[in-house]
Amino acid sequence: MTPLADRRCRHQTQAIPVAEARTHLAELSGWEIGEKGIVKTFAFADYHETIAFVNAVAWIAHREDHHPDLGVTYNRCRVEWSTHSVGGLSENDLICAAKVEALVRD
C-alpha cells in the first residue's frame, strides 16, 4: 500500500469510520482524533518558525485543495483536518496530515 504522504487527495471522497482512522493514525506521530477531525499542535522556537510552518501547511492545502483549520500563536500552531463535505473524517484528512508530518520529520 502507498504511504499516506505519497498519495493525493480526491475531490470525491467518503467518510471513513473512526476505527479505520485510528489505524492510520499509527503512522502519524502525535495526531489525535478531536471533536471535528484529526488534530495536532506543533511547537516552535519563535514566531518566525511558526509562520514558516503555517506557510508550508498553506502550500500543502493549496496543492491538495483540502484546507485545515489552523490556530496560530507565537510559538505554536494547532492543525485540524476534517472533511466538511462528508461531515467527519476522510482519507484526505489523513493524507494531508501525513504531508504535514513530513515537514517536521528529523
Secondary structure, DSSP 8 states (H G I E B T S, - for coil): ---GGG----SS--B--HHHHHHHHTTSTT-EE-SSSEEEEEE-SSHHHHHHHHHHHHHHHHHHT---EEEE-SSEEEEEE-BGGGTB-BHHHHHHHHHHHHHH--
